[in-house]
């Protein structure tokens, strides 16, 4: 037997040639700070030091570490935090935290080597970007990482003081934060899922007996009662065994016979007459949902569901006017067809669940965006008492909309655990995560925009076909109703269903594709009207929040100093675009604020998926009591706490802040009332003294309605669009437990790019993002969210696309090297501007930032590219192949 | 996770650092036995002959090549290529021999549930399917580009490969001409690369390497090239241009090199050489863009080398 040294301790290495270093670190030693994400050496989440050099432990054979010294994140700063860790904490260089240990390990190696040779000079962005090019962060924490690494190298974090705007930051930079994939109960089994190999088939026989015959193996069927498989990767059965190797053998033992059915793959094939039908009438309820709320009724013929056109107004007029303008050759009529790509959430923590039964009580650790609602869904599905189900999610490694339902990983874990009478973990591998875990559907948008002769917006027509796979309920065109009022609007949404995995809600679902098309049409109209693009938006878009953002944007030096179109190899351009999302909040949310043993404790059954919910609560309460955020204990991530909101629809802040403030008011009164001794006169911390001496008191408050008095122009956007809007709002509340509030969270972005016309490469140089989401509850974290939203938007604009085999429906981009998310070196300088007005009618004045802040990015990039090269890129991602094709005026593949 | 079918590799495989093999074994693509390679003085490190020629052991880490000052002086195209591939962590682990003998990155080949020529299948699913990142010089039945950046750079230097059985092998003798779609190299079963031998550098030669990618770092090349030249009195002498990412094997851009050879290093000559880079190209439906990138890269690097 050979040995290695891990964090200073000798450890034995197994003889298995397939054992990898990450297996030793995570499974044998329980050092779960090291994360397994891509399994292919692309993302760097598993990075450890071997004899001081950073390596990817997911690829390194364990035996190659024989006789060497391995250092994991737990071995860094074990006794005293490394300056890099303090810098990451101080600069909030992290969000969900799942990639953070890998970044820390690499940055520590870089920083130590840098300082040994360069002293306290600060490295450049280019040097940091190259050094960290083997790491990926899906939240987009790169802006903070640049600052953290530069400052740590420059010696600015050598002292003992450490401050962190994110209250759980220390756990995330030391690897102590436990995610669902890190949970390991005694006797826990590992579950795997058998999935369809073909895009369309009818199962004729499924025999789990050969799998069950293997020692210690449990197997359950996951089939619905129609026995039809509708996409490659559709779950069929699940197995669990003591280890992954046995579970793999069990999967291989399952006997499956099926009859292949003709399949249809993708947006174009799905629309053809006579294409095989994916859902017959009886099975339509099996389709997934790509939006954040339940959908309404819509016509559905073969594979096309739609039009959903409730947000049209005088649609026929709009069509007629556009047609007349076309006939008359009206030069102001802007028409175009735009295509957006399928965007994968690519959460670094995969979908995962660990189920454990203790008698009839179920404890489920889940990587979920909705601990409370998931508990209710499980109780309903399995007919369990609500108080016998507990869902826990201490930390969640990203969600972005994909973890907001009762998913196969949870169903499989529960059913296997019940069958096995043992705890079971099911965690998707990267191939599953990048194929069957949801995505923002690709779309084709046909846009016609007609200005009137006097320079107003007369008609807007948008028809969107979304590539929803085995799902429905896309709203893209409809979102064009709530911006740019026109005399007439014809807005139609269609779902094109095909034999592909179901799409899911993804951060502002239909917002980015709508903006990509409509904001380019607006830009084109400005060119034809010879009006400054920001001035035209200011003219056509009366929303008071965005009016202020337009004023800010038009004053930017970058915008004012725009240059005429360039020639030569490298060409720079500047573009602008607007985006919005609805202000949503969740009724029935309760927050308890209590004094317990002399400390303030806030509790609500919400979760932090990297957005900073813990800090929003801690900062808010700390401000009220004149304490430090670290003085507040925030309890979330547990469904047994008072009902909290799901982390979707940008609703958390606006749902928890008002009840928190109400509870604080009442708690203050109760503390004062029960105080036996008043604070010393002139005390500079009267509340600290009062709380320390207070008996235990708990106050729980519910989220009430917003105030009726709003600033001029701030109204409910749905009320504004009339009866259908009100019906829509009522349905959202009734069926999805989401209320639509007054005022529109908005973002305006100005982006500068440089296009290399020889190599088709687009470099984003500068981004100014102006955001109006009311008062900022936790500024450093909101800044991180704003930057992350831009970075994800840049991925959408420039790099990300799911690629398929057009015949088989196999997802080809099922690994992180082929599904390309932005890296740190792709991050531009980002200037964040918060306009904090507009939401005075909300107690606390704050609404969510997550979605509004990512909507305009792809459109601003496309407008900037047009400004640079004079060609409009109508399809994203704007890859080198598309740039060189556009420059030659031909179609890219 | 789905059950693997027969489209897997069951032959024994050598393992150097495992940066390619570990991923394939995790996915179930490779499931034969593993033979770990252990370094000897002959197979690791950089050694120098009296005439200034270098020998690089096959188990030398890419990072060691990338950071070797003497190598950078003598063979700048090789160190630049080593600096440009993969990620810092991979470069610390991965070896030169492993880089040459790695398997294809084709997304069909990498999927253990899809058959292809390299896994005993009868056709190439990428050819009739999605080949966005595949070849633009269609030289054989398989349309996956060869993944070895180091092979492309070594080709520009006319390096020779020594195996445990043979010596003096050219890159073409080891990697073939692209007509064999069933393998990524022509090494015999059980034959392993021991070291690379470089000819002595020419007086005052220069070289550059660059890859065209969509992001800034850490991406397999859409197209990559290495340009090596001696320029005397404003005239190109001894021009070698090789390219990767565009064909089943690394290619010499002979027409471009010939257009420069003996000609003045001026803009018109360079532009013409760049146009000739695509001589013999046979792009697939989706890979025509690679020819634009290839022309752009040749023009870019030759201009810079002449500057």
Interface residues (C-beta under 8 A of the other chain):
Chain A: X17 X18 X20 X39 X40 X41 X42 X44 X47 X53 X54 X55 X56 X58 X59 X60 X61 X63 X64 X106 X129 X130 X131 X133 X134 X192 X193 X194 X195 X196 X197 X233 X248 X251 X252 X254 X429 X431 X432 X756 X758 X759 X760 X761 X763 X798 X799 X803 X804 X805 X806 X807 X808 X810 X812 X813 X814 X815 X817 X818 X820 X822 X823 X825 X826 X877 X879 X880 X881 X884 X885 X888 X892 X893
Chain B: X1 X2 X3 X4 X5 X15 X17 X18 X19 X22 X23 X25 X26 X27 X28 X34 X36 X63 X86 X87 X88 X89 X90 X92 X93 X105 X107 X108 X110 X111 X113 X114 X125 X128 X129 X130 X132 X133 X212 X213 X214 X215 X216 X217 X218 X219 X220 X222 X285 X286 X287 X288 X289 X290 X292 X293 X295 X296 X297 X299 X300
